Amino acid sequence: MRASRTALLLTLLFVAVPTVTLSPARAQTPAAAPAQTEQKTFAYEVVSITPRKSGDESSSWRTATDRIVMTNVPLISLVYSAYHIIIDDQISGLPGWARSDRYDIQAKMDEQATAAWKNLTRQEQSQQQQLMIQALLADRCQLKVHRETKQLPVYDLVIAKGGLKMKEAKAAADSRYMFGPGHFNAQSVSIESLSSSLSGEVGRIIVDKTGLGEKKFEFDLKWTPDDQQGTADAGPSLFAAIEEQLGLKLVSSRGPVETVVVDHMEKPSEN
């Protein structure tokens, strides 16, 4: 389930990607809400939300330049994406039906917004998409939230005693990465992106304490997921792989984490 949340977050970070398959009743996505920008405020012109009662637990989420298409998803998926929820402890107050009821959802921008969208950077697109989903939920589900900062268990990411083992990326290199169960291949990725991506895997927010700042790195991190540990061909755990392959270490700690409290949410209005 942690892997599925990460997959959804990566979908939001990199728009116009192929379909991502999600595991049942769990969402995900990249933990603060995006900062408001001075860019044009984008919105979905057409939104369709249709209840689905097939009993099938497989889900998919596809993002194209002008639209998102979700099949058989619980609305918790949208809430996690809209507010960049990485771990369950970051949100409270969701009604039970938001986790259990499933919907087919399509949302599409108009031509003018689509043309302007293409001029945004990937980071700006990710920020705007979160704002658009927040607006969609407020309109169709009357979603109201507020934020609270709580002291929660976290992991501090520090440089291990043996020293850093990652290769620093060239300054002009494009940022790219592929993330899947037991594998994280990265080209020109920041420590912030690494921390955000792995937080869903370890079930806690990872706080960067490396002091590496904005530097970007190349690495090919491989580990055996927890549910496959104990098999004959099992490799290192994620914690061990981070230290052995990257020269970093996760240290258990506590710290302030911004959370989202759902004050009100209704089942989506009809199309």
Backbone as a ProteinNet text record, in pm:
[ID]
protein_1_A
[PRIMARY]
MRASRTALLLTLLFVAVPTVTLSPARAQTPAAAPAQTEQKTFAYEVVSITPRKSGDESSSWRTATDRIVMTNVPLISLVYSAYHIIIDDQISGLPGWARSDRYDIQAKMDEQATAAWKNLTRQEQSQQQQLMIQALLADRCQLKVHRETKQLPVYDLVIAKGGLKMKEAKAAADSRYMFGPGHFNAQSVSIESLSSSLSGEVGRIIVDKTGLGEKKFEFDLKWTPDDQQGTADAGPSLFAAIEEQLGLKLVSSRGPVETVVVDHMEKPSEN
[TERTIARY]
82.5	0	85.8	200.5	290.1	339.7	368.3	418.5	315.1	187.5	84.4	70.6	87.5	82.2	194.5	313.3	426.2	402.6	344.5	316.7	225	124.7	32.8	99.5	184.3	255.9	345.6	412.7	498.1	415.9	294.4	207.5	177.9	154.2	123.2	245.1	361.5	482.6	517.4	491.2	525.4	398.3	335.9	213	242.4	136.1	147	231.4	189.1	258.5	161.7	210.8	121.4	35.2	-61.5	-148.4	-67.1	-106.5	-41.8	-142.5	-106.5	-196.3	-179.8	-292.8	-290.6	-341.8	-295.2	-347.7	-478.9	-559.5	-692.9	-696.5	-795.7	-836.5	-723.8	-624.7	-517.1	-465.2	-447.6	-392.5	-275.5	-255.6	-130.6	-113.9	0.3	67.2	73.3	403.6	440.4	351.2	510.4	383.7	303.8	350.5	271.2	196.4	90	16.9	104.1	83	167	149.6	256.7	250	171.6	96	25.4	125.5	98.1	188	116	191	131.8	85.2	93.6	49.7	-102.4	-151.7	-294.8	-347.3	-466	-527.7	-602.6	-564.2	-623.6	-740.7	-832.3	-946.2	-993.6	-1055.6	-1115.2	-1251	-1270.4	-1395.6	-1506.5	-1473.4	-1571.7	-1526.3	-1615.8	-1584.6	-1698.5	-1664.4	-1762.1	-1719.4	-1809.4	-1783.4	-1899.3	-1870.4	-1974.4	-1947.7	-2043.9	-2024.5	-2000.7	-1915.4	-1883.8	-1904.2	-1981.4	-2015.5	-1984	-1875.3	-1839.3	-1784.2	-1732.5	-1667.5	-1521.6	-1477.6	-1337.8	-1253.1	-1139.1	-1054.7	-938	-917.7	-807.6	-846.2	-748.1	-771.6	-665.9	-695.7	-594.9	-613.5	-504.4	-502.6	-414.6	-472.4	-395.5	-404.2	-289.3	-282.5	-231.3	-306.8	-263.8	-248	-210.1	-184.5	-306.4	-425.5	-544.2	-643.6	-611.2	-713.1	-652.4	-735.4	-705.3	-820.7	-787.6	-887.7	-859.7	-954.8	-940	-1048.8	-1011.2	-1105.7	-1109.7	-1230.1	-1252.7	-1165.8	-1164.1	-1081.2	-1167.6	-1121.9	-1187.7	-1147	-1233.4	-1202.9	-1088	-1047.7	-928.5	-809	-811.3	-702.9	-690.6	-804.7	-803.1	-760.6	-808.7	-775.2	-624.9	-569	-425.3	-346.6	-391.3	-320.5	-333.9	-453.9	-479.5	-396.9	-375.1	-306.9	-170.2	-119.7	15.5	36.5	-59.5	-50.9	38	139.6	233.2	206	175	147.8	11.6	-50.6	-184.6	-191.7	-83.8	-84.4	-98.8	-84.4	-95.7	-239.1	-336.1	-474.2	-566.6	-671.2	-770.6	-907.4	-1011.8	-1148	-1212.8	-1146.2	-1207.6	-1323.9	-1439.4	-1549.5	-1514.1	-1572.8	-1540.8	-1569.4	-1675.1	-1710.1	-1604.1	-1524.8	-1420.3	-1312	-1302.6	-1206.4	-1268.8	-1399.1	-1461.2	-1534.4	-1608.2	-1685	-1591.4	-1622	-1534.4	-1606.6	-1525.9	-1582.1	-1494.9	-1559.7	-1489	-1492.7	-1376.8	-1367	-1291.9	-1347.1	-1278.2	-1288.1	-1176.2	-1173.4	-1089	-1141.5	-1076.8	-1073	-959.3	-944.8	-994.7	-1025.2	-1063.4	-938.5	-957.5	-844.8	-751.6	-808	-725.1	-635.6	-693.3	-614.5	-508.5	-543.9	-449.2	-328.9	-353.9	-244.9	-152.1	-210.1	-129.2	-53.7	-115.3	-55.6	77.4	85.3	206	325.6	301.8	410.7	464.4	401.8	446.3	559.3	641.8	741.2	670.3	740.5	680.4	641.8	726.1	695.7	570.1	557.6	438.8	314.4	328.6	215.2	170.4	267.4	233.8	160.6	209.5	145.6	3.8	-10.5	-141.9	-239.1	-190.1	-279.1	-333.9	-250.7	-299.9	-408.6	-387.4	-488	-617.2	-605.3	-722.9	-803.2	-734.7	-804.7	-867.5	-800	-861.1	-992.5	-990.5	-1111.1	-1220.2	-1182.4	-1278.5	-1347.3	-1269.4	-1326	-1414.5	-1374.2	-1455.8	-1589.4	-1589.3	-1710.7	-1803.3	-1748.4	-1833	-1859.5	-1770.6	-1786.5	-1799.9	-1802.8	-1812.5	-1703.8	-1585.3	-1475.6	-1422.9	-1414.6	-1355.8	-1252.2	-1134.4	-1026.1	-959.2	-884.3	-791.7	-663	-559.3	-427.4	-387.6	-320.3	-265.2	-124.4	-34.3	100	106	148.8	156.2	297.2	332.2	458.6	436.3	504.5	485.6	620.4	617.9	742.2	788.6	915.6	975.2	1107.2	1166.7	1303.7	1390.6	1500.5	1600.1	1693	1713.8	1806.7	1941	2043.2	2176.2	2278.7	2398.6	2508.1	2564.7	2578.2	2627.1	2775.3	2820.6	2959.5	3059.8	3024.2	3116.3	3126.3	3044.6	3049.4	2953.3	2930.5	2836.6	2888.2	2798.6	2836.5	2768	2686.1	2617.9	2708.1	2687.1	2760.6	2683.2	2751.4	2683	2658.8	2539.1	2500.8	2564.2	2579.3	2627.9	2525.6	2573.5	2485.8	2374.1	2401.6	2303.2	2214.5	2233.2	2159.1	2010.8	1925.8	1781.8	1748.8	1648.7	1606.6	1508.5	1543.6	1458.4	1471	1361.3	1375	1260.8	1291.4	1193.8	1186.9	1064.9	1044.3	947.1	984.5	896.6	930.2	854.7	882.7	1026.9	1103.5	1239.9	1342.2	1307.1	1402.6	1374.7	1479.4	1470.8	1594.3	1575.1	1684.2	1667.8	1770.2	1758	1871.8	1837.4	1934.9	1908.6	2003.8	1994	1872.7	1870.7	1760.6	1812	1732.9	1771.2	1742.2	1805.2	1779.3	1634.7	1579.7	1439.2	1347.6	1374	1293	1311.2	1434.5	1461.8	1383.4	1388.4	1319.4	1169.4	1113.4	969.7	925.8	1002.7	966.3	971.4	1071.5	1088.7	1002.7	944.9	860.8	742.9	681.6	570.6	611	736.7	786	810	857.8	893.7	782.9	675.5	560.8	578.8	681.6	702.9	756.4	736.2	799.4	950.1	1026.8	1172.8	1218.8	1295.5	1343.9	1490.6	1523.1	1659.7	1749.4	1843.2	1942.1	2083.8	2094.6	2224.3	2311.3	2249.5	2325.8	2370.6	2314.3	2356.2	2283.4	2184.8	2118.5	2055.2	2083.6	2021.7	2101.8	2206.6	2284.7	2197.7	2228.8	2154.4	2247.1	2189.2	2270.7	2215.2	2304.5	2267.1	2283.4	2188.6	2201	2106.3	2132.4	2047.7	2026.3	1922.3	1895	1809.2	1856.4	1782.4	1770.3	1650.9	1626.7	1515.5	1495.5	1386.8	1275.9	1154.9	1044	1018.8	959.8	939.3	861.7	761.2	678.4	750.3	872.2	950	1075.5	1095.7	1209.7	1192.8	1302.8	1297.5	1299.5	1286.2	1295	1441.7	1465.2	1602.6	1685.1	1621.4	1695.8	1674.9	1633.2	1606.6	1735.6	1724.4	1835.9	1823.5	1893.6	1889.2	1753.8	1721.9	1603.1	1627.2	1522.5	1537.9	1633.5	1622.3	1709	1855.4	1880.9	2018.6	2069.1	1983.4	2025.1	2059.2	1983.3	2010.3	2150.4	2187.7	2320.1	2430.4	2407.8	2511.4	2534.3	2427.6	2437.8	2444.7	2385	2383.6	2474.6	2513.3	2593.4	2511.2	2382.5	2291.5	2232.4	2167.5	2110.9	1982.2	1882.6	1756.3	1761.2	1742.9	1749.2	1611.1	1555.8	1423.7	1424.6	1320.9	1313.6	1167.6	1144.3	1011.2	1027.8	924.1	933.7	798.5	791.7	665.3	630.4	506.9	457.9	324.5	313.4	186.6	85.1	-32.4	-136.9	-262.1	-349.4	-475.8	-590.1	-681.5	-800	-922.1	-997.7	-1118.1	-1232.2	-1285	-1396.3	-1531.3	-1539.1	-1667	-1640.1	-1712	-1701.1	-1828.5	-1887.6	-2010	-1980.9	-2069.8	-2055.7	-2071.4	-1998.8	-1997.2	-2134.6	-2159.6	-2285.9	-2294.7	-2417.3	-2436.9	-2378.1	-2348	-2290.1	-2390.8
-120.3	0	125.1	119.6	234.2	259.8	153.4	167.7	232.3	200.7	259.3	408.7	451.6	595.4	666.3	609.9	671.1	679.1	574.9	575.3	690.1	715.3	823.4	958.5	975.5	1101.2	1127.7	1025.4	1042.3	1077.2	1025.2	1060.5	1209	1264.3	1406.2	1492.3	1444	1520.8	1525.5	1418.2	1410.7	1391.6	1503	1493.7	1434.6	1388.4	1323.1	1197.2	1106.9	980.1	867.1	742.6	630.7	598.6	509.5	466.4	404.9	437.7	381.6	291.8	168.3	76.1	91.2	104.8	125.7	1.8	-20.1	-128.9	-86	-178.3	-147	-45.9	44.1	131	206.1	247.9	323.7	423.4	547.2	641	703.4	791.5	827.8	974.1	1052.9	1116.1	1168.1	1336.3	1398.4	1448	1773.9	1733	1847.3	1948.9	2069.5	2094.2	2173.9	2208.9	2299	2299.9	2380.5	2528.7	2603	2747	2810	2913.4	2987.9	3057.7	3060.1	3127.5	3244.9	3326	3439.1	3399.2	3270.5	3221.9	3229	3212.2	3198.5	3084.4	3104	2998.1	2906	2780.8	2684.4	2614.1	2562.4	2488.5	2388.9	2282.6	2186.4	2239.4	2246.1	2297.7	2194	2068.6	1960.4	1853.7	1816.8	1713.3	1612.3	1485.2	1377.9	1282.2	1258	1164.3	1066.3	939.2	837.5	724.5	690.9	577.3	448.5	362.8	235	123.3	23.9	-82.9	-219.6	-229.9	-355.5	-459.6	-415.1	-506.8	-531.6	-485.3	-498.7	-404.4	-451.9	-368.8	-304.1	-336.9	-274.2	-132	-42.6	98.2	149.3	257.3	320.1	470.2	539.1	685.7	726	801.3	845.5	997.3	1060.1	1205	1240.3	1321.3	1372.6	1523.6	1587.7	1731.8	1809.7	1772.8	1852.2	1785.7	1666.7	1596.5	1493.3	1449	1332.4	1234	1106.4	1001.6	894.9	875.9	778.9	673.7	549.8	439.6	360	348.5	265.5	307.9	436.7	486.8	535.9	516.2	579.2	726.6	811.3	954.3	991.2	899.1	925.6	950.6	889	909.9	1057	1120.2	1261.7	1348.9	1316.5	1398.3	1391	1270	1256	1335.9	1332	1402	1552.7	1598.2	1741.8	1808	1735.7	1795.5	1731.6	1659.3	1603.7	1520.9	1433.7	1346.7	1228	1205.9	1097	979.5	1008.2	901.6	926.4	818.7	830.2	924.4	934.4	1021.2	1169	1202.3	1342.3	1388.3	1298.9	1338.4	1271.2	1342.9	1287.1	1343.5	1273.7	1321.9	1277.3	1194.8	1149.1	1055.1	1072.2	977.4	840.8	736.7	601.3	574.1	634.8	609.1	661.4	760.9	814.9	710.5	611.5	503.1	383.2	361.4	238.9	256.5	365.4	385	418.2	364.8	384	457.2	529.9	615.5	612.8	639.7	672	823.3	884.1	1030.6	1077.9	1177.7	1244.3	1394.8	1463	1609.3	1665.8	1768.9	1819.6	1972	2028.3	2172.6	2215.8	2345.1	2394.8	2422.1	2456.8	2471.9	2585.4	2696	2810.1	2773.8	2707.1	2666.8	2563.8	2474.3	2372.2	2435.7	2537	2605.6	2674.6	2739.3	2806.7	2705.7	2590.8	2485.1	2438.9	2432.3	2381.9	2473.2	2597.5	2691.7	2684.4	2602.3	2589.3	2488.1	2505	2402.9	2284.3	2171.9	2054.9	2083.9	2159.2	2192.7	2278.1	2376.8	2461.2	2380.9	2286.9	2202.2	2118.5	2063.6	1983.6	2067.2	2188.9	2278.5	2314.3	2349.2	2388.2	2270.4	2151.1	2035.6	2007.9	2023.3	2006	2108.5	2233.7	2337.3	2307.2	2254.8	2222.1	2109.3	2010	1899.5	1946.2	2036.6	2094.8	2165	2242.8	2314.2	2216.9	2110	2007.8	1946.1	1911.1	1849.7	1947.3	2074	2174.5	2193.8	2187.7	2209	2087.9	1969.2	1851.3	1776.4	1790.4	1719.1	1812.7	1943	2041.6	2019	1981.6	1950.8	2077.3	2071.4	2180.4	2119.3	2181.8	2130.7	2245.6	2211.2	2306.4	2231.5	2304.7	2244.5	2255.3	2151.7	2150.4	2092.5	2147.5	2091.8	2002.6	1877.4	1780.5	1726.4	1687.5	1617.5	1469.9	1418.1	1280.3	1209.4	1076.9	1003.9	1035.4	1064	1091.3	1015.7	1018	970.3	1086.9	1109.2	1206.3	1136.9	1198.6	1145.1	1213	1134.9	1188.7	1114.9	1170.6	1102.4	996.1	874	761.3	778.9	702.9	713.4	684.8	595.6	561.8	666.8	772.3	879	857.7	963.2	962.7	874.5	794	703.2	735.8	838.6	878.2	968.1	961.9	1047.5	1176.2	1290	1417	1436.1	1479.8	1496.6	1621.6	1620.8	1739	1850.7	1972.6	2087.5	2099	2068.1	2087.5	1965.1	1858.7	1734.8	1751.4	1692	1692.6	1599	1638.4	1556	1449.5	1321.4	1209.7	1098.1	1029.3	907.8	811.4	683.7	575.7	507.4	489.1	435.1	319	206.1	90.5	8.1	-98.3	-181.6	-232.7	-191.6	-240	-175.8	-67.7	-7.8	142	221.4	365.7	408.4	433.5	478.8	627.8	705.5	850.9	914.8	1016.3	1099.2	1244.4	1307	1447	1472.4	1405.4	1415.6	1475.6	1565.5	1632.1	1542.4	1574.2	1501.9	1522.3	1638.3	1663.5	1565.9	1545.1	1451.3	1308.6	1272.9	1140.3	1119.3	1217.2	1205.9	1193	1275.6	1272.8	1139.4	1087.8	962.2	844.3	840.7	726.5	734.5	851.2	864.4	767.7	753.7	660.7	516.7	484.4	348.3	312	406.3	376.2	412.8	478.4	507.4	625.6	705.1	827.2	935.5	1059.6	1168.9	1162.6	1177	1179.7	1324.7	1363.5	1500.5	1505.1	1589.6	1599.1	1668	1592.9	1647.4	1625.4	1609.6	1580.3	1704.1	1820.8	1942.5	1954.3	1871.7	1872.2	1976.9	2040.8	2152.5	2116.4	2197.8	2182.4	2092.6	2032.2	1943.8	1830.1	1784.1	1674	1556.8	1435.8	1315.7	1212.1	1119.4	1002.6	879.1	788.3	664.7	559.5	435.8	323.6	239.2	272.7	210.8	85.4	-28.3	-153.9	-218.2	-267.7	-333.6	-437.5	-519.6	-616.7	-564.4	-546.1	-497.8	-588.5	-531.4	-604.8	-734.3	-732.2	-852.1	-963.9	-935.6	-1038.4	-1078.2	-1015	-1051.4	-1194	-1265.7	-1402.3	-1506	-1463.3	-1557.3	-1585.7	-1692.9	-1736.4	-1631.2	-1557.3	-1459.6	-1316.2	-1300.5	-1166.7	-1084.6	-957.8	-865.2	-783.9	-670.3	-588.4	-521	-489	-407.9	-266.6	-187.1	-49	27.9	8.6	81	44.9	-83.9	-127.6	-79.9	-83.9	-42.1	105.6	187.3	331.5	358.5	283.9	304.7	243.6	120.2	50.2	112.1	156	198.6	350.7	424.9	571	641.5	572.7	638.1	730.3	700	777.3	685.9	743.9	663.5	727.6	643.8	690.2	668.8	777.8	773.7	809.2	722.2	745.3	869.6	952.5	1076.6	1119.9	1236.3	1298.8	1442.9	1496.1	1632.4	1686.4	1817.5	1879.1	1839.7	1796.6	1759.3	1830.2	1898.2	1963.8	1858.1	1861.5	1764.4	1836.8	1760	1811.5	1748.2	1830.1	1782.9	1810.8	1707.4	1721.9	1765.9	1886.2	1939.1	1895.4	1879.9	1844.4	1785.5	1676.9	1618.3	1540.8	1567.8	1500	1411.6	1312.3	1231.3	1322.1	1293.7	1388.1	1409.4	1535.2	1571.9	1508	1496.3	1435.1	1520.7	1456.6	1528.4	1628.5
0	0	0	70.3	65.8	-74.7	-147.6	-284	-373.7	-352.4	-436.9	-412.8	-286.1	-259.3	-332.1	-326.5	-395.1	-543.7	-601.6	-745.1	-782.3	-700.4	-731.6	-718.8	-620	-605	-723.6	-771.6	-887.9	-1010.1	-1019.3	-1130.4	-1128.7	-1010.3	-1000.9	-1028.9	-991	-1015.8	-1163.3	-1233.3	-1374.3	-1455.1	-1497	-1573.3	-1709.4	-1775.3	-1905.6	-1898	-1809.3	-1794.1	-1821.2	-1838.7	-1864.7	-1743.8	-1764	-1656.3	-1543.7	-1418.7	-1300.8	-1230.8	-1202	-1134.2	-984.2	-913.3	-770	-698.8	-576	-496.7	-432.9	-380.8	-334.7	-222.3	-228.2	-119.6	-53.5	-130.4	-70	-168.1	-129.2	-219.6	-159.2	-242.1	-200.9	-218.5	-323.8	-354.6	-268.7	-313.8	-303.3	-206.6	255.8	278.9	308.7	255	268.8	139.7	149.7	28.2	-57.6	-188.2	-274.8	-249	-267.1	-248.3	-361.8	-329.2	-431.7	-522.2	-650	-742.7	-806.1	-878.4	-947.8	-1086.6	-1117.3	-1246.2	-1255.1	-1376.5	-1397.9	-1310.8	-1250.2	-1173.1	-1268.3	-1270.2	-1360.6	-1292.3	-1372.6	-1319.6	-1424.1	-1378	-1469.2	-1514.2	-1645.8	-1700.3	-1691.5	-1718.3	-1717.6	-1618.7	-1527.5	-1428.9	-1425.4	-1435.9	-1426.3	-1315.4	-1218.1	-1109	-1104.3	-1131.5	-1141.5	-1043.7	-956.2	-864.3	-941.1	-884.5	-948.4	-846.5	-881.8	-788	-847.2	-917.2	-983.7	-887.1	-772.7	-679.4	-712	-827.2	-867.4	-783.4	-733.7	-647.9	-720.8	-847.1	-920.8	-959.4	-957.6	-987.1	-1082.8	-1150.8	-1236	-1235.9	-1264.5	-1266	-1383.1	-1476.6	-1593.1	-1603.6	-1624.3	-1637.9	-1776.2	-1849	-1978.9	-1967	-2076.4	-2072	-2023.9	-2069.2	-2040.9	-1947.9	-1894.3	-1816.5	-1721.9	-1627.2	-1546	-1564	-1569.2	-1584.2	-1479.3	-1388.5	-1279.7	-1290.6	-1274.8	-1286.7	-1157.3	-1099.5	-981.5	-862.7	-833.3	-723.7	-607.7	-483.8	-369.5	-365.1	-309.6	-311	-218.2	-132.5	-52.6	-144.2	-263.1	-359.2	-396.1	-424.1	-460.8	-344.2	-224.1	-106.6	-78.9	-83.2	-60.4	-164.2	-287.9	-394.9	-381.2	-350	-340.7	-231	-121.3	-6.4	20.1	-79.4	-73.5	52.4	80.9	197.3	163.5	244.2	220.4	313.6	439.9	536.4	600.9	650.5	706.5	826.5	903.6	1021.4	985.9	857	816.3	794.4	808.4	783.8	884.6	925.4	1016.4	978.5	1020.7	999.4	870.2	789.2	664.8	695.6	630.8	650.8	594	650.1	608.2	462.3	408	267.8	171.4	215.4	127.3	101.2	188.7	170.5	98.7	118.2	67.6	-65.3	-83.6	-206.7	-321.9	-439.6	-555.5	-667.5	-746.1	-850.4	-975.3	-1087.7	-1211.3	-1224.7	-1244.9	-1243.7	-1367.3	-1433	-1542.9	-1521.2	-1539.9	-1526.2	-1639.5	-1707.3	-1828.5	-1828.5	-1870.1	-1885.8	-2023.2	-2037	-2168.9	-2253.2	-2378.4	-2471	-2429.3	-2381.8	-2342.2	-2223.6	-2124.9	-2008.5	-2047.3	-2138.3	-2183	-2252	-2334.4	-2403.7	-2304	-2200.9	-2099.5	-2013.3	-1990.6	-1908.6	-1965.7	-2096.3	-2161.9	-2139.4	-2096.8	-2071.8	-1929.8	-1844.8	-1706.7	-1695.4	-1593.2	-1561.6	-1496.8	-1486	-1422.3	-1277.9	-1206.4	-1068	-1060.8	-1150.2	-1152.2	-1187.8	-1281	-1316.6	-1196.6	-1124.4	-1007.1	-903.1	-879.6	-783.2	-827.3	-954.1	-1004.6	-1003	-1032.6	-1033.5	-893.4	-792.5	-656	-623.4	-663.1	-639.2	-714.3	-835.3	-915.2	-850.4	-796.8	-731.3	-600.5	-529.4	-409.7	-445	-553.3	-595.7	-639	-707.4	-750.1	-628.5	-526.9	-407.1	-329.8	-325.6	-256.6	-327.3	-460.3	-538.1	-533.4	-558.2	-573.7	-442.9	-345	-218	-98.3	-125.4	-17.3	88.2	41.1	132.2	198.9	331.2	409.1	502.9	507.4	591.2	664.8	766.3	826.4	859.7	888.7	911.7	1058.5	1104.4	1239.4	1233.8	1312.8	1323.7	1446.9	1424.4	1533.2	1545.9	1666.7	1690.3	1660.3	1559.2	1516.2	1503.9	1505.6	1477.2	1334.6	1317.2	1186.2	1178.7	1061.7	1045.8	1001.1	1072.3	1027.7	929	813.8	714.8	733.6	765.9	793.7	707.7	698.5	629	721.7	669.9	750	784.6	883.1	928.4	816.8	725.7	618	509.7	518.5	419.7	304.1	231.1	119.2	6	-52.9	-160.2	-292.3	-294.9	-417.5	-501.8	-632	-724.6	-747.7	-731.5	-755.6	-905.5	-940.7	-1080.9	-1139.8	-1270.5	-1340.7	-1330.7	-1326.4	-1302.5	-1405.1	-1530.9	-1637.1	-1661.2	-1583.8	-1608	-1576.5	-1659.4	-1634.6	-1519.5	-1440.5	-1328	-1375.4	-1354.7	-1395.7	-1293.2	-1267.2	-1188.2	-1211.7	-1183.6	-1193.8	-1057.5	-1010.3	-876.3	-883.9	-826.7	-820.3	-698.5	-673.1	-556.2	-556	-456.9	-442.7	-532.9	-602.6	-696.4	-712.4	-700	-718.1	-797.4	-927.1	-1012.7	-1036.7	-1007.9	-1013.7	-1090	-1167.1	-1237.6	-1199.2	-1134	-1095	-1005.3	-890.8	-795	-664.7	-608	-483.3	-363.5	-252.1	-127.7	-85.3	-112.5	-80	-154.1	-283.6	-361.5	-312.3	-278.8	-224.7	-95.3	-6	123.2	104.4	16.5	-8.1	-65.4	-161	-226.3	-129.7	-42.7	46.6	172.3	200.6	319.9	315.4	198.4	185.9	205.6	174.2	189.9	335.7	415.3	554.5	651.9	602	687.1	780.5	759.2	837.7	744.1	782.1	711	734.7	627.5	637.4	634.3	733.9	747.4	706.5	611.2	561	663.2	718.9	812	758	625.4	565.2	547.9	537.5	510.7	366.3	277.9	137	53.4	111	44.1	-88.5	-190.6	-321.7	-416.1	-368.3	-454.7	-507.4	-628.7	-688.8	-716.8	-714.4	-718.4	-816.4	-853.4	-932.3	-844.3	-850.8	-773.7	-829.3	-792.6	-831.5	-706.6	-632.8	-503.6	-522.5	-468.4	-479.9	-342	-311.2	-184	-201.3	-99.8	-100	-8.9	-61.5	22.1	142.3	246.9	371.7	351.7	262	245	170	121.4	53	130.8	246.2	328.6	380.7	396.7	446.4	336.3	210.5	98.8	68.1	-7.7	-35.1	-107.5	-197.2	-276	-228.3	-104.1	-49.9	-41	-78.9	-67	60.4	68.8	190.1	208.2	331.3	358.9	306.1	299.7	253.2	343.7	474.2	567.7	544.5	527.1	504.2	369	266.4	132.4	127.8	198.1	200.9	255.1	359.4	418.6	332.2	283.6	207.4	69.4	3.6	-135.8	-152.7	-60.7	-73.6	26.2	131.8	234.6	322	333.3	416.8	523.8	623.1	731.2	781	812.7	870.5	1021.2	1096.1	1241.9	1297.1	1380.6	1438.4	1526.2	1512	1587.6	1597.7	1650.3	1651.5	1605.6	1542.5	1494.6	1451.8	1426.3	1384.2	1240.7	1220.6	1088.3	1065.5	951.6	920.1	877.9	939.1	908.1	858.1	795.4	743.5	822.2	872.7	944.1	857.4	825	744.2	835.3	811.2	890.6	832.8	701	639.4	500.9	468	336.2	305.5	191.5	149.2	29.8	7.7	-113.3	-234.6	-341.8	-456.4	-515.4	-553.5	-617	-755.2	-805.9	-937	-1047.4	-1160.1	-1274.4	-1329.9
[MASK]
+++++++++++++++++++++++++++++++++++++++++++++++++++++++++++++++++++++++++++++++++++++++++++++++++++++++++++++++++++++++++++++++++++++++++++++++++++++++++++++++++++++++++++++++++++++++++++++++++++++++++++++++++++++++++++++++++++++++++++++++++++++++++++++++++++++++++++++++

